[in-house]
Amino acid sequence: MTLFSRIFTTRTLVQIIFVLTAAIIMKAISLHYDFNWATALTAG
């Protein structure tokens, strides 16, 4: 458990949760508006 707490500090865990939440929100928005981020990025 000490190895786990050394690798995953509170700040790291908060950043991971924030990134995952942002990705889920973007996915939900794209599904709601029928929007694809990959085609938007490739189109410029």
N, C-alpha and C positions, 0 to 999 in steps of 0.2 A: 504494500500500500504506500510505503514511503517513496518508492520509485514512481508510482503513479502520481503522487502529489508533487513530486519534483518536476516531472514532465509537464503535467497539466496544472498550471497555476490558475488562480481565479480569473486573472486577466485573459489568459489563453482560452479558458472555457467560455468566457463571455464573448470573446471574438468569434469562436466557432459557432456558438448559438446564434449570434447576430448574423453571420454570413449565411447559415442555413435558413434562418427565418427570412432574410432578404430574398434568397433564392426561391423559397416556397411562395412568398408574396408575388414575386415577378412571374412565377409559373401560373399562379392563380389569376393574375391580371391578364396574362396573355391568353389563357383559356377563356376568360370572360369576354374579352374583346376580339377573340379569334385572331390573335397577333402572334407572329413568330419572330423571336429575337434574332435567330440565326440569319434569316433572310433580310431582316432590317440591317444587320451589321454588314453583311456582304454587299448589300445595295449601296451602302455608304450613307 
